[in-house]
């Protein structure tokens, strides 16, 4: 494969964050007396803060006190992830080390806000692998729009079509493919829908399998 850079999503791909985040959201719902609607929650994975609010308001209806629920959720979440390392997912270190050995510049493109993303990567011991970090608060359009991937490629100084992109969510995968990157999807909580499967990218069960694929290619 002819590639010159690699760009990774963070939550659900590098870090096993999504299960932690969903559990905390369910606790926040209980504290606020709001039902936990799992189907609505799963739709927000891979989205930035603005899109998350839109999806929750649509899914829960006009009576939802979103500021109160969001504050409850974010406070509980921050109290954990700002002080505890989130487990690194299978194959992450091996893939990052392999890319490093090839002198491939590596970046993160995450919907998470900048300060929180920096803390999560540092606590997990991954921050030193990345040349740059592009976050949801830095773009006008969140995933599935390609803007964040195009920003990450620009910061690396590499054309998007020469970048590998690694994602777990459907929205993130749509963004990477729309950016014209060589995209690998490693699903986490949500399996690829038929529409996403039809995009023609590579879907693999783990980053361990992804590394094997890249070595064989």
C-alpha positions as CSV (number, residue, x, y, z in Angstrom):
1,X,0.0,0.0,0.0
2,X,1.3,3.4,-0.9
3,X,0.6,5.6,2.2
4,X,2.6,8.4,3.8
5,X,0.6,9.1,7.1
6,X,-1.8,7.5,9.5
7,X,-4.8,9.1,11.2
8,X,-6.7,7.5,14.1
9,X,-10.0,8.1,15.8
10,X,-9.6,7.9,19.6
11,X,-12.7,6.7,21.6
12,X,-13.7,3.2,20.8
13,X,-10.7,2.6,18.6
14,X,-7.5,3.5,20.5
15,X,-9.2,3.5,23.9
16,X,-12.0,1.3,25.3
17,X,-14.0,4.4,26.2
18,X,-17.4,3.8,24.7
19,X,-18.6,1.3,27.3
20,X,-17.5,3.5,30.1
21,X,-19.2,6.5,28.5
22,X,-22.5,4.7,27.9
23,X,-22.5,3.3,31.5
24,X,-22.0,6.8,32.9
25,X,-24.7,8.2,30.6
26,X,-27.2,5.6,31.9
27,X,-26.3,6.6,35.5
28,X,-26.8,10.3,34.6
29,X,-30.2,9.4,33.2
30,X,-31.2,7.7,36.4
31,X,-30.0,10.7,38.5
32,X,-32.0,13.1,36.3
33,X,-35.1,10.9,36.2
34,X,-34.8,10.4,32.4
35,X,-35.2,7.0,30.7
36,X,-32.0,5.5,29.2
37,X,-32.8,5.1,25.5
38,X,-29.9,2.9,24.2
39,X,-30.9,3.2,20.5
40,X,-30.8,7.0,20.8
41,X,-27.4,6.8,22.6
42,X,-25.8,4.5,20.0
43,X,-26.6,7.1,17.3
44,X,-24.4,9.7,18.9
45,X,-21.2,7.6,18.8
46,X,-18.5,9.4,16.7
47,X,-20.3,12.8,16.8
48,X,-19.1,16.1,18.1
49,X,-20.9,18.0,20.9
50,X,-23.2,20.0,18.6
51,X,-24.5,17.0,16.8
52,X,-24.9,15.0,20.0
53,X,-27.2,17.7,21.4
54,X,-29.2,17.6,18.2
55,X,-29.6,13.9,18.2
56,X,-30.6,13.7,21.9
57,X,-33.2,16.5,21.5
58,X,-34.6,14.7,18.5
59,X,-34.6,11.3,20.2
60,X,-36.0,12.4,23.6
61,X,-38.4,15.1,22.5
62,X,-39.0,18.7,23.4
63,X,-39.5,18.0,27.1
64,X,-35.9,17.0,27.7
65,X,-33.9,19.3,29.9
66,X,-30.8,18.7,27.9
67,X,-28.5,21.2,29.7
68,X,-29.2,19.4,33.1
69,X,-28.7,15.9,31.6
70,X,-25.6,16.9,29.7
71,X,-24.1,18.6,32.8
72,X,-24.8,15.5,34.9
73,X,-23.3,13.2,32.3
74,X,-20.2,15.3,31.5
75,X,-19.4,15.9,35.2
76,X,-19.6,12.2,36.1
77,X,-17.6,11.3,33.0
78,X,-14.9,13.9,33.5
79,X,-14.5,12.9,37.2
80,X,-13.5,9.5,35.9
81,X,-11.5,9.9,32.7
82,X,-9.5,13.0,33.9
83,X,-8.1,10.9,36.7
84,X,-8.1,7.3,35.5
85,X,-6.4,5.7,32.5
86,X,-8.9,4.2,30.0
87,X,-7.8,0.7,28.9
88,X,-6.0,0.6,25.5
89,X,-7.7,-1.6,23.0
90,X,-6.2,-4.8,21.5
91,X,-3.4,-4.3,19.0
92,X,-3.1,-0.5,19.5
93,X,0.5,-0.5,20.8
94,X,1.7,-3.0,18.2
95,X,0.2,-1.0,15.3
96,X,1.6,2.3,16.5
97,X,5.0,0.9,17.1
98,X,5.0,-0.6,13.6
99,X,4.1,2.7,12.0
100,X,6.7,4.4,14.1
101,X,9.3,2.0,12.9
102,X,8.4,2.9,9.3
103,X,8.8,6.6,10.1
104,X,5.1,7.2,9.3
105,X,3.7,10.4,10.9
106,X,0.7,9.6,13.0
107,X,-2.2,11.9,14.1
108,X,-5.5,11.7,16.0
109,X,-8.8,13.0,14.6
110,X,-11.4,12.8,17.4
111,X,-14.8,14.4,18.1
112,X,-13.7,14.8,21.7
113,X,-12.8,18.3,22.9
114,X,-9.1,19.2,23.0
115,X,-8.3,19.3,26.7
116,X,-10.1,16.1,27.4
117,X,-8.5,14.3,24.5
118,X,-5.0,15.4,25.6
119,X,-5.6,14.1,29.1
120,X,-7.0,10.7,28.0
121,X,-4.1,10.1,25.6
122,X,-1.6,11.1,28.2
123,X,-3.1,8.9,31.0
124,X,-3.2,5.9,28.6
125,X,0.5,6.5,27.7
126,X,-0.2,7.1,24.0
127,X,0.4,10.8,23.6
128,X,4.0,10.5,22.5
129,X,3.1,8.5,19.3
130,X,1.2,11.4,17.7
131,X,2.5,14.3,15.7
132,X,-0.7,16.2,15.9
133,X,-4.2,16.1,17.5
134,X,-7.3,17.5,15.7
135,X,-10.5,17.7,17.8
136,X,-14.2,18.3,17.3
137,X,-14.0,21.8,18.9
138,X,-11.7,22.9,16.0
139,X,-14.0,22.2,13.1
140,X,-17.3,23.7,11.9
141,X,-18.8,20.4,10.7
142,X,-18.4,17.2,12.8
143,X,-18.2,13.6,11.6
144,X,-19.7,12.3,9.2
145,X,-18.4,15.4,7.5
146,X,-14.8,14.9,6.4
147,X,-13.6,18.3,7.7
148,X,-11.7,16.9,10.8
149,X,-9.8,14.3,8.6
150,X,-8.9,17.0,6.1
151,X,-7.6,19.2,8.9
152,X,-5.5,16.3,10.3
153,X,-4.0,15.6,6.9
154,X,-3.3,19.3,6.4
155,X,-1.5,19.5,9.7
156,X,0.6,16.4,8.7
157,X,1.4,18.0,5.3
158,X,0.2,14.9,3.5
159,X,-2.5,14.6,0.8
160,X,-5.7,12.9,2.1
161,X,-5.5,10.1,-0.5
162,X,-2.0,9.2,0.9
163,X,-3.4,8.8,4.4
164,X,-4.5,5.7,6.2
165,X,-7.6,6.3,8.4
166,X,-8.7,4.1,11.3
167,X,-12.2,4.3,12.7
168,X,-14.7,2.3,14.8
169,X,-18.0,4.2,14.3
170,X,-20.2,4.5,11.2
171,X,-20.1,8.3,11.4
172,X,-16.3,8.4,11.6
173,X,-16.0,5.9,8.8
174,X,-18.2,8.0,6.6
175,X,-16.0,11.0,7.4
176,X,-12.7,9.2,6.5
177,X,-14.1,7.8,3.3
178,X,-15.5,11.2,2.3
179,X,-12.0,12.6,2.9
180,X,-10.7,10.1,0.2
181,X,-8.5,8.2,2.7
182,X,-7.6,4.5,2.7
183,X,-10.1,3.6,5.5
184,X,-10.0,0.8,8.0
185,X,-13.0,0.2,10.3
186,X,-12.7,-1.8,13.5
187,X,-16.3,-1.8,14.9
188,X,-16.8,-1.3,18.7
189,X,-20.3,-1.0,20.1
190,X,-22.1,-0.5,16.8
191,X,-21.7,-2.8,13.8
192,X,-21.4,-1.3,10.3
193,X,-24.8,-0.7,8.7
194,X,-25.5,-1.8,5.1
195,X,-25.0,1.8,3.9
196,X,-21.5,2.0,5.5
197,X,-20.5,-1.5,4.3
198,X,-21.3,-0.4,0.8
199,X,-18.6,2.3,1.0
200,X,-15.9,-0.2,-0.1
201,X,-13.5,0.3,2.8
202,X,-11.8,-2.5,4.8
203,X,-13.6,-3.8,7.9
204,X,-11.7,-5.9,10.4
205,X,-12.4,-7.3,13.9
206,X,-9.4,-5.7,15.7
207,X,-6.3,-3.6,15.2
208,X,-4.2,-6.8,15.5
209,X,-5.9,-8.0,12.4
210,X,-5.4,-4.6,10.8
211,X,-1.7,-4.7,11.4
212,X,-1.5,-8.2,9.8
213,X,-3.4,-6.9,6.8
214,X,-1.0,-4.0,6.4
215,X,2.1,-6.2,6.7
216,X,0.7,-8.5,4.1
217,X,-0.2,-5.6,1.7
